[in-house]
């Protein structure tokens, strides 16, 4: 995680917070570009459906942020080879077969 090392982070939490702020800024900027493009094309702007999406969107964001935080902590504590690869591997659909493949026979 080159940005984590170049930023001078010691524990990873400050990197996660700055990453979240950056994501929020870029998301708002992309919405502005989308609205401008749709206005130029004279097309309707899509509704955000806030009444419907606030709860599932909030839950998804919180769960993703927690996963990102713990993934960063694992990479800081265990290193790139073990921490990062194990966090990426858990999301892979073939993980159960990989675990069985590396488990020694009884």
C-alpha positions in Angstrom: 0.0 0.0 0.0 2.2 2.7 -1.3 -0.1 5.7 -0.3 -0.1 4.4 3.2 3.7 4.3 3.4 4.3 7.6 1.5 1.8 9.4 3.7 3.7 8.6 6.8 0.9 6.7 8.5 1.9 4.6 11.5 -1.3 2.7 12.3 -3.5 3.0 9.3 -6.6 4.7 10.8 -5.6 8.1 9.6 -5.2 6.7 6.1 -8.7 5.2 6.2 -10.2 8.6 7.3 -8.4 10.5 4.5 -9.4 7.8 2.0 -13.0 8.3 3.1 -12.9 12.0 2.7 -11.3 11.6 -0.7 -14.0 9.2 -1.8 -16.7 11.7 -0.7 -15.1 14.5 -2.6 -14.7 12.5 -5.8 -18.3 11.1 -5.5 -19.7 14.7 -5.2 -17.5 15.8 -8.1 -18.8 12.9 -10.3 -22.4 13.8 -9.5 -21.8 17.4 -10.5 -20.3 16.2 -13.8 -23.2 13.9 -14.3 -25.8 16.6 -13.7 -24.0 19.0 -16.0 -23.8 16.4 -18.8 -27.5 15.5 -18.4 -28.5 19.2 -18.5 -26.4 19.8 -21.6 -28.2 16.8 -23.2 -31.5 18.1 -21.8 -32.2 14.8 -20.1 -33.9 14.3 -16.7 -31.6 14.0 -13.6 -32.1 10.6 -11.9 -33.7 10.6 -8.4 -31.5 9.5 -5.5 -34.4 7.6 -3.9 -33.2 8.8 -0.5 -36.3 7.5 1.3 -35.8 4.0 0.0 -32.0 3.8 0.0 -30.9 5.6 3.2 -31.0 2.5 5.4 -29.5 -0.2 3.0 -27.0 2.4 1.7 -25.9 3.3 5.2 -25.5 -0.3 6.2 -23.6 -1.1 3.1 -21.3 1.9 3.6 -20.6 1.1 7.3 -19.9 -2.6 6.6 -17.6 -1.7 3.6 -15.8 0.9 5.7 -15.3 -1.5 8.6 -13.9 -4.1 6.1 -11.6 -1.5 4.6 -10.3 -0.5 8.0 -9.6 -4.0 9.2 -8.0 -4.8 5.8 -5.7 -1.8 6.3 -4.9 -2.9 9.9 -4.1 -6.4 8.7 -1.8 -5.2 6.0 0.0 -2.9 8.5 0.4 -5.6 11.1 1.1 -8.6 8.9 2.7 -7.1 5.9 1.8 -7.1 2.2 2.4 -10.7 1.5 0.2 -12.1 4.3 -2.2 -9.3 5.4 -3.2 -8.0 2.0 -3.4 -11.3 0.2 -5.5 -12.9 3.0 -7.9 -10.0 2.9 -8.3 -10.2 -0.8 -8.6 -14.0 -0.8 -11.6 -14.0 1.6 -13.7 -12.3 -1.0 -12.8 -14.8 -3.7 -15.6 -17.4 -4.4 -13.1 -20.2 -4.7 -11.7 -19.7 -1.2 -13.3 -22.8 0.4 -11.7 -25.0 -2.3 -8.4 -23.2 -1.7 -8.6 -23.8 2.0 -9.3 -27.4 1.5 -6.4 -27.6 -1.0 -3.9 -26.3 1.5 -5.2 -28.1 4.6 -3.0 -31.1 5.4 -4.8 -34.5 5.4 -5.8 -35.9 8.8 
